[in-house]
Amino acid sequence: MKREEFIDETARDMGRAALFAWGNLVGAIVDTLRDADVPAPLIHGILDHIDDANRAVLKGSAQEAYLSLVAAIRRDIPGND
C-alpha cells in the first residue's frame, strides 16, 4: 500500500470512529435525559439544536451522516412529530 493510500484509509477510519463516538455520546446524553424524566419535547428541542449546529458546520456526506445519526436516535423518543 502506498503512503498516500494509507493516509487516506486512516483518515476515513478516523472519520468513521469520530462519527460512532459522537453517536455514542449523543445517545448517552439522551438516555440520561430520559432516565431523569426530562420531557420528550425538550429532548427533541435539544436534538433540533444539534441538527442546526451540524447543518451550520458540516457539508455533503458528513452532514448527511450526522443528521441521519440524530434521526436514528430521535426515533426512540416518544412524541416525535
Secondary structure by P-SEA (a helix, b strand, c coil): ccaaaaaaaaaaaaaaaaaaaaaaaaaaaaaaaaaacccaaaaaaaaaaaaaaaaaccccaaaaaaaaaaaaaaaaccccc
